[in-house]
Amino acid sequence: AARRLPAAARHLPATPAWTSASTTQFAGMATDAAAATPIQTVVRHPGALLEQYGVAMPPGTATDQQFAVIKMSGTQYKVTLDDVVVTNLIHGYEVGEIMEVDDVLLVGSRDETVVGRPLVESAKVRLLVEEHTKDKKVVIFKKKRRKGYQRKTGFRRDVTMLRVMEIVP
């Protein structure tokens, strides 16, 4: 038997209103080509206002710490200054070279966070290539019980070690 819609949904039009040609925005994002410029959202944190009201920050709290979320080869990394990032092998860079990543999805600090939709404009992260090496071995063991079938192999992926030198908001 065919299922009937609930009574509350029967009065809705068959085609949603947001599919009409006159609509230029859906869920806050522009759909026409002229307004397809990148958008970013700035979030100010109330914790940064504590000092104005006489509340002391806990000891050891740095006021200039920045972090960023970057995208490299399909993987997202949250990085801060002097972090070491282990990523899949990156061709085209020698040890000691500086590489710039322009795919910055988010830049944050104690005072504010800038969220890119999809990317933060003019934000860059500079990374120093420290070494090209192999990751630790992953053991692959296959067995079918009572059949005498056992296979043991290993796999070591090629990785690049990167150190975060600078975050440019």
Phi, psi and chi 1 to 4 in degrees:
 res  aa     phi    psi   chi1   chi2   chi3   chi4
   1 ALA       -  147.0      -      -      -      -
   2 ALA   -75.6  141.5      -      -      -      -
   3 ARG   -85.3  138.2  -69.9  176.6   45.6  177.2
   4 ARG   -94.5  148.1  -75.6 -173.9   53.9  129.7
   5 LEU   -69.6  151.8  -70.6  174.2      -      -
   6 PRO   -61.4  156.6  -16.3   22.7      -      -
   7 ALA   -59.1  -34.5      -      -      -      -
   8 ALA   -69.2  -25.1      -      -      -      -
   9 ALA   -96.6   -5.2      -      -      -      -
  10 ARG   -70.8  -27.5  -74.2 -172.2 -158.0  135.9
  11 HIS   -84.6   -6.3   70.4  -81.2      -      -
  12 LEU   -72.8  146.2  -64.0  175.6      -      -
  13 PRO   -68.1  156.0   21.3  -29.2      -      -
  14 ALA   -68.0  -33.3      -      -      -      -
  15 THR  -106.0  126.6  -53.5      -      -      -
  16 PRO   -61.7  150.1  -17.7   26.7      -      -
  17 ALA   -67.1  -28.8      -      -      -      -
  18 TRP   -74.7   -4.8   55.3  -94.3      -      -
  19 THR   -89.9   -2.1   58.3      -      -      -
  20 SER   -69.5  158.4   66.2      -      -      -
  21 ALA   -71.5  -23.1      -      -      -      -
  22 SER   -79.2  -12.1   63.2      -      -      -
  23 THR   -76.8  129.9  -56.4      -      -      -
  24 THR  -110.1  -12.7   57.4      -      -      -
  25 GLN  -134.2  144.7  -70.0 -168.5  -10.6      -
  26 PHE  -141.0  123.0  174.7   66.4      -      -
  27 ALA    56.9   36.0      -      -      -      -
  28 GLY    83.6    1.7      -      -      -      -
  29 MET  -114.7  138.2  -64.7 -177.0   68.3      -
  30 ALA   -71.7  141.5      -      -      -      -
  31 THR  -108.9  -19.3   55.4      -      -      -
  32 ASP   -85.4  158.2   59.6  -15.0      -      -
  33 ALA   -68.0  -30.4      -      -      -      -
  34 ALA   -68.9  -32.9      -      -      -      -
  35 ALA  -101.6   23.6      -      -      -      -
  36 ALA   -87.8   26.9      -      -      -      -
  37 THR   -74.0  150.0   58.9      -      -      -
  38 PRO   -62.6  142.9  -18.2   27.0      -      -
  39 ILE  -116.7  144.3  -56.6  169.2      -      -
  40 GLN  -135.2  150.4   53.4 -164.6   26.6      -
  41 THR  -112.7  133.3  -55.6      -      -      -
  42 VAL  -108.4  125.7  177.0      -      -      -
  43 VAL  -114.5  119.3  179.8      -      -      -
  44 ARG   -92.0  136.2  -54.3 -142.1 -172.2  -78.1
  45 HIS   -95.0  134.4  -58.5  -60.5      -      -
  46 PRO   -68.3  -21.3   19.3  -27.4      -      -
  47 GLY   -63.4  -25.8      -      -      -      -
  48 ALA   -72.8  -18.4      -      -      -      -
  49 LEU   -87.2   -4.3  -56.1  173.4      -      -
  50 LEU   -60.8  -37.7  -68.7  177.6      -      -
  51 GLU   -65.2  -30.1  -66.7  169.7   -8.0      -
  52 GLN   -66.7  -27.6  -67.3  178.3   -0.5      -
  53 TYR   -99.3   11.9  -63.5  107.2      -      -
  54 GLY    84.9   10.6      -      -      -      -
  55 VAL   -88.3  123.8  178.4      -      -      -
  56 ALA   -78.1  141.4      -      -      -      -
  57 MET   -76.1  148.7  -65.7  -60.0  -67.2      -
  58 PRO   -60.7  149.6  -13.6   20.1      -      -
  59 PRO   -63.3  142.9   16.9  -25.3      -      -
  60 GLY    86.4    3.2      -      -      -      -
  61 THR   -84.8  117.5  -55.5      -      -      -
  62 ALA   -81.2  139.6      -      -      -      -
  63 THR   -93.7  -12.4   59.1      -      -      -
  64 ASP  -114.2   17.1   59.6  -15.1      -      -
  65 GLN   -71.1  131.2  -75.5 -174.0  -17.5      -
  66 GLN  -120.6  151.2  -80.9 -168.1  -30.3      -
  67 PHE  -136.6  161.7   67.3   94.1      -      -
  68 ALA  -144.3  152.5      -      -      -      -
  69 VAL  -110.6  117.3  176.8      -      -      -
  70 ILE  -115.1  160.2   60.0  174.3      -      -
  71 LYS  -121.8  120.1 -176.4  174.7  161.0 -173.1
  72 MET  -133.0  127.2  -72.7 -168.8  -50.1      -
  73 SER    46.6   47.0   64.5      -      -      -
  74 GLY    81.4    4.2      -      -      -      -
  75 THR  -123.6  141.2  -53.1      -      -      -
  76 GLN  -100.5  138.8  -64.3  178.3    8.7      -
  77 TYR  -129.0  135.6  -60.1   94.5      -      -
  78 LYS   -94.4  121.3  179.5 -174.3  175.0 -167.0
  79 VAL  -127.6  149.8  -63.1      -      -      -
  80 THR  -127.2  176.2   58.6      -      -      -
  81 LEU   -62.4  137.0 -158.6   59.5      -      -
  82 ASP    68.8   14.8  -76.9  -23.1      -      -
  83 ASP   -73.5  153.1  -88.2   -4.0      -      -
  84 VAL  -108.3  124.1  174.7      -      -      -
  85 VAL  -108.6  127.0  179.0      -      -      -
  86 VAL  -103.6  114.5  179.2      -      -      -
  87 THR  -128.4  169.2 -176.7      -      -      -
  88 ASN   -59.1  157.9  -71.3  -30.5      -      -
  89 LEU   -55.0  130.2 -176.0   66.1      -      -
  90 ILE  -109.2  116.0  -61.7  173.3      -      -
  91 HIS   -82.4  151.6  -61.2  -76.7      -      -
  92 GLY    96.7   -0.6      -      -      -      -
  93 TYR  -127.0  133.6  -69.4   94.9      -      -
  94 GLU   -95.1  164.4  -62.6  -62.7  -37.6      -
  95 VAL   -63.1  131.8  174.8      -      -      -
  96 GLY    97.2  -11.0      -      -      -      -
  97 GLU   -81.9  153.8  -74.6 -172.6   43.9      -
  98 ILE  -100.1  130.4  -58.3  -80.5      -      -
  99 MET  -117.1  145.8   68.1  179.7  -76.4      -
 100 GLU  -109.0  133.4  -76.1 -171.6   -5.0      -
 101 VAL  -108.1  120.2  176.5      -      -      -
 102 ASP   -94.7  -14.0  -64.7  -29.2      -      -
 103 ASP   -83.0   76.0  -66.5  -20.8      -      -
 104 VAL  -103.3  117.8 -179.9      -      -      -
 105 LEU   -88.3  -27.3  -54.7  170.9      -      -
 106 LEU  -157.2  140.4 -178.4  140.0      -      -
 107 VAL  -128.9  128.5  176.5      -      -      -
 108 GLY  -135.0  155.3      -      -      -      -
 109 SER  -145.9 -173.9   67.7      -      -      -
 110 ARG   -67.5  -30.5 -170.9  177.9  133.4  -86.8
 111 ASP   -87.4  -38.2  -61.3  -30.1      -      -
 112 GLU  -156.1  162.3   67.3 -177.8   15.3      -
 113 THR  -127.6  132.2  -58.2      -      -      -
 114 VAL  -109.4  116.6  179.6      -      -      -
 115 VAL  -104.9  122.0 -178.6      -      -      -
 116 GLY   -85.5  147.2      -      -      -      -
 117 ARG  -128.7   83.5  -65.8 -169.6  -64.7  171.2
 118 PRO   -92.7  -24.4   32.3  -34.0      -      -
 119 LEU  -122.1  155.6  -59.3  174.0      -      -
 120 VAL   -84.6  124.2  178.2      -      -      -
 121 GLU   -66.1  141.5  -74.2 -174.9   39.0      -
 122 SER    59.4   11.5   72.7      -      -      -
 123 ALA   -89.5  139.9      -      -      -      -
 124 LYS  -140.8  153.2  -65.9  179.0 -175.5  175.1
 125 VAL  -124.8  125.8  175.6      -      -      -
 126 ARG   -98.1  128.3  -69.4 -168.3  175.8   92.3
 127 LEU  -122.9  139.9  -55.1  163.8      -      -
 128 LEU   -99.5  128.0  173.0   69.1      -      -
 129 VAL   -78.6  112.7  178.1      -      -      -
 130 GLU   -89.9  -42.5  -73.5 -163.3  -22.4      -
 131 GLU  -165.1  156.6   68.9  175.8  -52.6      -
 132 HIS  -109.4  124.8  -62.0  -66.9      -      -
 133 THR  -150.5 -170.3 -175.8      -      -      -
 134 LYS  -112.4  146.0  -73.7 -174.9  172.0  -99.4
 135 ASP   -74.8  171.1 -150.8   -2.3      -      -
 136 LYS   -69.3  157.5   70.8  176.5 -163.5  173.6
 137 LYS   -73.1  137.2 -177.6  177.0  -82.2 -168.2
 138 VAL  -105.6  123.9  177.4      -      -      -
 139 VAL   -90.5  128.6  176.1      -      -      -
 140 ILE  -109.1  114.8  -62.2  108.8      -      -
 141 PHE  -121.5  121.6 -176.7   72.7      -      -
 142 LYS  -115.7  137.4  -60.8  178.0 -178.2  179.9
 143 LYS  -149.3  140.0  177.0 -179.6  173.5  138.9
 144 LYS  -119.1  115.1  -62.3 -168.0 -176.7 -153.4
 145 ARG   -65.8  147.7   62.3 -176.1 -172.4  166.1
 146 ARG    62.5   12.9  -62.5 -174.0  -60.4  -90.1
 147 LYS  -117.3   -5.4  -55.3  -63.2  179.1 -166.4
 148 GLY    72.7   21.0      -      -      -      -
 149 TYR  -104.7  117.4  175.2   81.2      -      -
 150 GLN  -142.4  134.6  -71.6 -175.4   -2.3      -
 151 ARG  -135.8  131.7  -62.3  -70.5 -179.6  -94.4
 152 LYS  -128.9  118.8 -178.6  179.2  176.5 -177.7
 153 THR  -132.3  167.7   56.9      -      -      -
 154 GLY  -130.0  160.2      -      -      -      -
 155 PHE  -142.8  132.4  174.0   73.1      -      -
 156 ARG  -127.0  117.1  -65.5  178.7   67.9 -169.8
 157 ARG   -82.6  150.7   68.6  177.3 -178.0  145.6
 158 ASP   -79.8  130.5  -66.5  -39.0      -      -
 159 VAL  -128.7  160.0  -64.0      -      -      -
 160 THR  -120.0  130.5  -60.5      -      -      -
 161 MET   -96.1  124.1  -51.9  -81.7  -85.8      -
 162 LEU  -121.5  141.1  -55.7  166.1      -      -
 163 ARG  -113.1  133.2 -178.4  168.8  -59.1  -86.2
 164 VAL   -77.2  118.4  179.3      -      -      -
 165 MET   -96.2  -38.3  -57.7  -58.6  -70.6      -
 166 GLU  -156.3  142.3 -176.4 -179.4    8.1      -
 167 ILE  -116.9  115.8  -62.0  172.8      -      -
 168 VAL  -103.3  111.8  179.4      -      -      -
 169 PRO   -74.2      -   19.6  -22.8      -      -
